[in-house]
């Protein structure tokens, strides 16, 4: 159940950041939720600080400011082992782009 929540959050974030959500009914369908649940979901995103707006002309939600959600577990390591770690073990997964890339942290 929690996995569906985070998957929806990442997909909604991806679509909103690209201004390609479509009307609320279309976005709700893409996320696999009802339109009423969509409004609650968007309100929750706003409560978490997302400056979400809707453009009637382009029929899409968008962020008023640049930004995105990052939800993942990050293991803490000592400074010495962080430098000794092979780069292949330092990867991040982004749902929307579906690729692996080294982090620059």
ZASEVEX-739549 format. One line per field, with one value per residue (C-alpha): residue number from 1; residue in three letters; x, y, z. Coordinates in steps of 0.2 Angstrom, whole numbers, plus 5000, padded with zeros to 4 digits. Example, Ala and Ser with C-alpha at 12.3 -4.5 7.8 and 13.67 -1.06 7.14 Angstrom:
num <- [1,2]
residuo <- [ALA,SER]
X <- [5062,5068]
Y <- [4978,4995]
Z <- [5039,5036]
This chain:
num <- [1,2,3,4,5,6,7,8,9,10,11,12,13,14,15,16,17,18,19,20,21,22,23,24,25,26,27,28,29,30,31,32,33,34,35,36,37,38,39,40,41,42,43,44,45,46,47,48,49,50,51,52,53,54,55,56,57,58,59,60,61,62,63,64,65,66,67,68,69,70,71,72,73,74,75,76,77,78,79,80,81,82,83,84,85,86,87,88,89,90,91,92,93,94,95,96,97,98,99,100,101,102,103,104,105]
residuo <- [UNK,UNK,UNK,UNK,UNK,UNK,UNK,UNK,UNK,UNK,UNK,UNK,UNK,UNK,UNK,UNK,UNK,UNK,UNK,UNK,UNK,UNK,UNK,UNK,UNK,UNK,UNK,UNK,UNK,UNK,UNK,UNK,UNK,UNK,UNK,UNK,UNK,UNK,UNK,UNK,UNK,UNK,UNK,UNK,UNK,UNK,UNK,UNK,UNK,UNK,UNK,UNK,UNK,UNK,UNK,UNK,UNK,UNK,UNK,UNK,UNK,UNK,UNK,UNK,UNK,UNK,UNK,UNK,UNK,UNK,UNK,UNK,UNK,UNK,UNK,UNK,UNK,UNK,UNK,UNK,UNK,UNK,UNK,UNK,UNK,UNK,UNK,UNK,UNK,UNK,UNK,UNK,UNK,UNK,UNK,UNK,UNK,UNK,UNK,UNK,UNK,UNK,UNK,UNK,UNK]
X <- [5000,5014,5023,5007,5008,5026,5024,5009,5019,5033,5022,5012,5028,5035,5019,5017,5035,5033,5016,5008,4995,4980,4963,4960,4950,4964,4977,4966,4964,4983,4987,4973,4963,4946,4945,4940,4955,4966,4961,4965,4982,4986,4981,4993,5007,5003,5004,5022,5027,5023,5018,5005,4994,4982,4982,4965,4973,4985,4974,4988,4994,5011,5024,5024,5043,5056,5058,5053,5050,5064,5058,5071,5082,5100,5112,5124,5142,5158,5168,5182,5171,5161,5177,5182,5166,5165,5155,5144,5137,5132,5117,5099,5083,5071,5054,5050,5067,5069,5088,5102,5115,5130,5126,5137,5136]
Y <- [5000,5012,5008,5014,5030,5034,5028,5040,5054,5052,5050,5065,5075,5070,5075,5092,5097,5094,5103,5087,5082,5085,5089,5083,5068,5063,5064,5055,5041,5040,5039,5025,5035,5044,5063,5066,5057,5067,5083,5076,5070,5087,5096,5084,5088,5107,5104,5096,5113,5110,5126,5118,5128,5124,5132,5132,5137,5122,5111,5106,5107,5115,5120,5139,5137,5125,5110,5091,5078,5066,5051,5037,5029,5036,5025,5035,5031,5037,5050,5037,5023,5035,5039,5021,5015,5010,5022,5008,5007,5025,5026,5034,5028,5041,5033,5044,5043,5024,5024,5023,5036,5040,5053,5068,5069]
Z <- [5000,5004,4988,4978,4988,4984,4966,4964,4972,4960,4945,4950,4953,4936,4927,4937,4934,4915,4915,4907,4919,4909,4917,4935,4929,4917,4931,4943,4930,4927,4945,4947,4960,4960,4956,4974,4980,4968,4976,4993,4986,4979,4995,5004,4992,4995,5014,5011,5003,4984,4976,4965,4953,4939,4922,4913,4896,4896,4906,4917,4935,4937,4951,4953,4958,4952,4964,4966,4978,4983,4993,4996,5010,5011,5021,5031,5030,5037,5026,5024,5017,5006,4997,4996,4990,4971,4961,4955,4973,4973,4962,4963,4955,4948,4943,4929,4919,4923,4923,4935,4937,4950,4963,4964,4983]
